[in-house]
Amino acid sequence: MNDNTNHGPKPFPSFSQLLLALPSLNPDYISTKAFRSHIEQGHILDAGVLSQHLSDDIKRFSWLESFLLPYLRDLADARERIAYQKCLLSPIRRVPIEMILQSIFLACLPEGFVEADPQAAPLLLCQIFDTDRGCDPMPDVYSSTTFHAGNLCTCVSATFFTTIISYNPRMRFSQGLSKVLETLELCFPPDSIDDRAHLGFKNLVPMIQWNSSPRLHTLTLNATTSQHVLLILTTCPNIRDCELHVNDENVFVIPEEKLALPHLHTLNIRGRISILNIINAITTPSLRIFTMKGEKRWSQASFQALIDQSSCSIEEFSMVNVDISAEYLLRTLEYIGTTVKVLRLHFYPDRYTTARPISDAVLHGIASYLLAPNLEVLGYGTG
């Protein structure tokens, strides 16, 4: 702020005061109009006269400049003060969105509900993100969150756009965060990727620099190779819910050793070409909900090996746009046994697979109790 504001703005001088304050004029001073007229008529002015006029003009210019300067400073100060006063008239602009949502949450609690304390967890986290609002989220905000959260559960969701794909090597997640992390989502938003050649996290594993995430139970990875998925899953021994979009192109790998995921309950896996690299590499004894999408190279042997080696009891089974014939579909439904209670099937018919034979075969098997005798929900769609 300008010091002039402490005593109020200076009064602007009257026209007569300006005239009195002007530097004294040279008695031989020639106006600009007269000067130009003399030159155009061919008159030659003495060099001494020109020098005197130039000196007078420089003095007048310097005086006018020094006279206006404090008023220009006052103008800038007034504009700043007006902007600040407008903010005071609308205090909502200065309240962080986290605090607003916290207040709404407290106001909506029903009568008799346990009293929530804004200074205690979980509402205390609102103040953490208020502090970190202006921070670069890679990686300082995560370190700060870890410090404040202590042993509280932590959820991180990171959405990537195509404009930052090339900067992946510069991104790092805090190592300390992995100790308290329970939910992690790393994904590209839908319709954000135009060039399929650039799908996937080229340096996903170096981004995530933790050796173990013992509390991580929910994992979502979008547009990622099976190699990266498996490397990450090795650090998550207690993973429970997993949603994967596998982008393997036509690369198939035979694993040397199976990865045991003893607590995996829900597996939602989608492949742009194939999901076989994942199915062939894991055992899931606790698997109850299994969804497959977009598999274009169905392998009955790989699926049966997963069920046999895992000895799991699938209760909810879904196949969406899987390139499978009616014969193999019936074998698959027979193989998952009698524990299935929810069955969802959706197919895009093509020249190899027609909807009618599949639907007739499935419905006949269910109606005769040869398939899924304990079925409670059936969802079926084509097109």
C-alpha positions in Angstrom: 0.0 0.0 0.0 1.1 3.6 -0.7 1.9 5.7 2.4 -0.4 8.4 1.0 -3.4 6.3 1.9 -2.7 6.9 5.6 -3.6 10.6 5.2 -6.1 10.3 2.4 -5.5 11.1 -1.3 -3.9 14.3 -2.4 -6.4 17.0 -3.6 -5.9 17.6 -7.3 -4.7 21.2 -7.9 -6.9 23.7 -9.8 -6.0 25.0 -13.2 -4.7 28.3 -11.8 -2.5 26.5 -9.4 -1.0 24.5 -12.2 -0.2 27.7 -14.1 1.5 29.2 -11.1 3.5 26.1 -10.6 4.8 26.0 -14.2 8.5 26.9 -14.6 9.1 30.4 -15.7 9.1 30.8 -19.5 11.9 32.2 -21.6 10.7 35.7 -22.8 11.9 34.7 -26.3 10.0 31.4 -26.1 8.3 30.5 -29.4 5.3 28.2 -29.5 5.3 25.0 -31.4 3.0 26.4 -34.1 5.1 29.5 -34.6 8.3 27.4 -34.6 7.0 25.2 -37.4 5.7 28.2 -39.3 9.1 29.8 -39.2 10.8 26.7 -40.5 8.3 26.1 -43.3 8.7 29.7 -44.5 12.5 29.3 -44.8 13.5 31.3 -41.7 16.7 30.1 -40.1 16.8 30.3 -36.3 19.9 31.0 -34.3 21.6 27.9 -32.8 21.6 29.6 -29.4 17.9 30.2 -29.6 17.2 26.6 -30.5 19.4 25.4 -27.6 17.5 27.6 -25.2 14.1 26.3 -26.4 15.3 22.7 -26.1 16.4 23.3 -22.5 13.1 24.9 -21.6 11.1 22.0 -23.1 13.2 19.4 -21.2 12.5 21.3 -17.9 8.8 21.5 -18.6 8.6 17.7 -19.5 10.5 16.8 -16.3 8.3 18.9 -14.2 5.1 17.4 -15.7 6.4 13.9 -15.2 7.4 14.5 -11.6 4.0 16.2 -10.9 1.9 13.2 -12.3 4.0 10.4 -10.6 2.5 10.5 -7.1 -1.0 10.7 -8.6 -0.4 7.6 -10.7 0.8 5.8 -7.5 -2.4 6.9 -5.7 -4.5 5.6 -8.6 -2.8 2.1 -8.5 -3.3 2.0 -4.7 -7.0 3.0 -5.0 -7.6 0.1 -7.5 -5.9 -2.4 -5.1 -8.0 -1.1 -2.2 -11.2 -1.4 -4.2 -10.4 -5.0 -5.1 -9.7 -5.9 -1.5 -12.9 -4.3 -0.3 -14.9 -6.2 -2.8 -13.5 -9.4 -1.4 -14.6 -8.3 2.1 -18.1 -7.9 0.8 -18.1 -11.5 -0.4 -16.3 -13.6 2.3 -17.4 -16.8 0.6 -14.7 -16.2 -1.9 -12.0 -16.5 0.8 -13.4 -19.7 2.3 -11.7 -22.9 1.0 -14.1 -25.3 -0.7 -13.1 -28.1 1.8 -14.4 -25.9 4.7 -17.6 -25.3 2.9 -18.2 -29.0 2.2 -17.3 -29.7 5.8 -20.0 -27.3 7.1 -22.6 -28.7 4.7 -21.8 -32.2 5.9 -22.2 -31.2 9.6 -25.5 -29.3 8.8 -27.0 -32.4 7.1 -26.3 -34.8 9.9 -29.6 -36.2 11.3 -30.7 -35.6 14.9 -29.2 -38.1 17.3 -26.2 -38.8 15.0 -22.8 -39.1 16.6 -21.4 -35.7 17.1 -18.7 -34.9 14.5 -15.7 -32.8 15.5 -14.0 -30.7 12.7 -10.8 -30.9 14.7 -10.7 -34.7 14.7 -10.6 -37.3 12.0 -12.0 -37.7 9.4 -13.1 -34.0 9.1 -9.6 -32.9 10.1 -8.4 -34.0 6.7 -10.4 -31.0 5.2 -7.8 -28.7 6.8 -4.9 -30.7 5.4 -6.1 -30.3 1.8 -6.8 -26.6 2.5 -3.1 -26.2 3.3 -2.0 -28.1 0.3 -4.4 -26.4 -2.1 -1.6 -24.4 -3.9 1.0 -27.1 -3.8 2.3 -29.0 -6.8 0.8 -32.5 -6.2 3.9 -34.3 -7.4 5.2 -35.2 -4.8 5.0 -32.7 -2.0 1.3 -32.9 -1.4 1.5 -36.6 -0.8 4.3 -36.3 1.7 2.3 -33.6 3.5 -0.8 -35.7 3.5 1.1 -38.7 4.9 2.5 -36.5 7.7 -0.9 -35.2 8.8 -2.8 -38.4 8.2 -0.7 -40.6 10.5 -2.3 -44.0 10.7 -5.5 -43.0 9.1 -6.5 -44.6 5.8 -5.4 -42.8 2.7 -6.9 -42.7 -0.8 -5.1 -41.4 -3.8 -6.6 -40.9 -7.3 -4.4 -39.6 -10.1 -5.8 -38.9 -13.5 -3.5 -38.4 -16.4 -4.1 -36.5 -19.7 -2.4 -37.0 -23.0 -0.6 -33.7 -22.7 1.6 -35.0 -19.8 2.3 -38.5 -21.0 5.8 -37.5 -22.1 6.6 -36.2 -18.6 5.9 -39.5 -16.7 9.7 -40.0 -15.8 9.5 -36.8 -13.8 6.6 -38.0 -11.6 7.2 -39.8 -8.3 5.0 -40.9 -5.4 6.2 -40.5 -1.8 7.6 -43.7 -0.4 6.1 -42.9 3.0 2.7 -42.8 1.5 2.7 -46.5 0.6 2.7 -47.5 4.3 -0.8 -46.0 4.9 -2.2 -46.2 1.4 -5.5 -48.2 1.1 -6.9 -47.1 -2.2 -5.0 -46.2 -5.4 -6.3 -45.2 -8.8 -4.0 -44.4 -11.7 -5.8 -43.9 -15.0 -6.3 -42.0 -18.1 -9.8 -40.4 -18.3 -12.1 -41.8 -21.1 -11.7 -40.3 -24.5 -8.5 -38.5 -23.5 -6.3 -40.7 -25.7 -6.4 -40.4 -29.5 -3.3 -42.2 -30.6 -3.5 -45.8 -29.5 0.3 -46.1 -30.0 0.8 -44.0 -27.0 -1.5 -45.9 -24.6 -0.1 -47.0 -21.3 2.3 -45.8 -18.6 5.7 -46.1 -20.2 7.4 -45.7 -16.9 4.7 -46.6 -14.5 6.8 -48.8 -12.1 9.6 -46.2 -11.6 6.9 -43.7 -10.7 5.7 -45.9 -7.8 8.8 -46.2 -5.6 7.6 -48.4 -2.8 8.6 -51.9 -1.8 5.5 -52.8 0.0 1.9 -51.5 0.4 0.5 -53.8 3.2 -2.7 -51.8 3.6 -3.6 -51.3 0.0 -6.8 -53.2 -0.7 -8.3 -51.4 -3.7 -6.3 -50.9 -6.9 -7.4 -49.4 -10.3 -5.0 -49.3 -13.2 -6.0 -48.1 -16.6 -4.2 -48.6 -19.9 -1.3 -50.6 -18.4 0.8 -53.5 -19.6 0.4 -56.8 -17.8 4.2 -56.7 -16.9 3.6 -53.4 -15.0 0.4 -54.7 -13.4 2.1 -57.8 -12.0 5.1 -55.9 -10.7 2.8 -53.6 -8.8 0.7 -56.5 -7.5 3.8 -58.1 -6.0 3.9 -55.1 -3.6 0.3 -55.5 -2.5 -0.1 -58.7 -0.6 -3.5 -57.8 0.9 -5.1 -56.5 -2.3 -8.9 -57.2 -2.2 -10.5 -55.3 -5.1 -8.7 -54.9 -8.4 -9.8 -53.2 -11.7 -7.4 -53.5 -14.6 -7.3 -52.3 -18.2 -4.5 -54.4 -19.8 -2.8 -53.1 -22.9 -0.6 -55.9 -24.1 -1.0 -55.7 -27.9 0.1 -59.2 -29.2 2.8 -59.9 -26.6 2.2 -63.2 -24.7 4.4 -64.2 -21.7 4.6 -67.5 -19.9 5.3 -66.8 -16.2 8.0 -68.7 -14.4 6.2 -68.5 -11.0 2.5 -67.9 -10.1 1.7 -64.7 -8.1 -0.5 -65.6 -5.2 -3.2 -63.0 -4.3 -4.8 -64.7 -1.3 -7.2 -61.9 -0.4 -8.4 -60.9 -3.9 -12.1 -60.9 -3.8 -13.1 -58.9 -6.9 -11.3 -58.9 -10.2 -12.5 -56.7 -13.1 -10.2 -57.1 -16.0 -10.5 -55.6 -19.5 -8.1 -56.2 -22.4 -7.7 -54.3 -25.6 -6.3 -57.4 -27.2 -6.0 -60.1 -24.5 -6.0 -60.6 -20.7 -4.2 -64.0 -20.8 -0.9 -62.7 -19.4 -2.7 -61.8 -16.2 -4.9 -65.0 -16.0 -1.8 -67.2 -16.5 0.2 -65.5 -13.8 -2.0 -65.4 -10.8 -3.8 -67.6 -8.3 -6.8 -66.2 -6.4 -8.2 -68.6 -3.8 -10.6 -66.0 -2.4 -12.0 -64.8 -5.7 -15.8 -64.3 -5.6 -16.6 -61.7 -8.3 -14.9 -62.1 -11.7 -15.6 -59.8 -14.7 -13.9 -60.1 -18.1 -14.2 -57.6 -20.9 -12.9 -57.3 -24.4 -11.0 -60.6 -24.6 -10.3 -61.3 -28.3 -8.2 -64.5 -27.9 -10.2 -66.7 -25.5 -8.3 -69.6 -24.1 -10.4 -72.3 -22.4 -7.2 -73.9 -21.0 -6.0 -70.8 -19.3 -9.3 -70.1 -17.7 -9.7 -73.6 -16.4 -6.1 -73.5 -15.1 -6.9 -70.4 -13.1 -10.0 -72.0 -11.5 -8.2 -75.3 -10.8 -5.1 -73.8 -9.3 -7.0 -71.2 -7.3 -9.8 -73.5 -6.0 -12.0 -70.5 -5.8 -15.8 -70.3 -5.6 -17.0 -67.7 -8.0 -20.4 -66.2 -6.9 -20.7 -63.4 -9.6 -19.5 -64.0 -13.1 -19.6 -61.5 -16.0 -18.4 -61.7 -19.6 -18.7 -58.6 -21.8 -17.7 -58.6 -25.4 -15.6 -61.7 -25.1 -14.9 -63.5 -28.4 -16.2 -67.0 -27.4 -18.3 -69.6 -29.1 -21.4 -71.2 -27.7 -19.5 -74.4 -27.1 -16.8 -72.8 -25.0 -19.2 -70.6 -23.2 -21.1 -73.7 -22.0 -17.9 -75.3 -20.9 -16.9 -72.2 -19.0 -20.2 -72.0 -17.1 -20.0 -75.7 -16.3 -16.4 -75.3 -15.0 -17.2 -72.5 -12.5 -19.5 -74.9 -10.7 -22.7 -74.5 -8.7 -21.7 -71.5 -6.6 -22.6 -68.9 -9.2 -25.6 -66.7 -8.1 -25.2 -63.8 -10.5 -24.5 -64.3 -14.2 -24.1 -61.4 -16.7 -23.4 -62.0 -20.4 -23.1 -59.4 -23.1 -21.8 -60.0 -26.7 -21.2 -58.2 -29.9 -22.2 -60.8 -32.5 -19.8 -61.2 -35.5 -19.4 -63.7 -38.3 -18.0 -66.3 -35.9 -20.4 -65.8 -33.1 -24.1 -65.3 -33.4 -26.4 -64.3 -30.6 -29.1 -66.9 -31.1 -27.1 -70.1 -30.5 -25.4 -68.6 -27.4 -28.7 -67.4 -25.9 -30.5 -70.7 -26.7 -27.7 -72.8 -25.3 -27.4 -70.8 -22.1 -31.1 -70.5 -21.4 -31.6 -74.2 -22.1 -28.8 -75.1 -19.7 -30.2 -72.9 -16.9 -33.8 -74.0 -17.4 -32.7 -77.6 -17.1 -30.6 -76.9 -13.9 -27.6 -78.3 -15.7 -25.9 -74.8 -15.5 -25.7 -72.7 -12.4 -28.5 -74.4 -10.4 -28.2 -71.8 -7.6 -28.6 -68.8 -10.0 -30.5 -65.8 -8.7 -29.8 -63.1 -11.2 -29.3 -63.4 -15.0 -28.4 -60.5 -17.2 -28.1 -61.0 -20.9 -27.6 -58.6 -23.8 -26.3 -58.3 -27.3 -25.6 -55.6 -29.8 
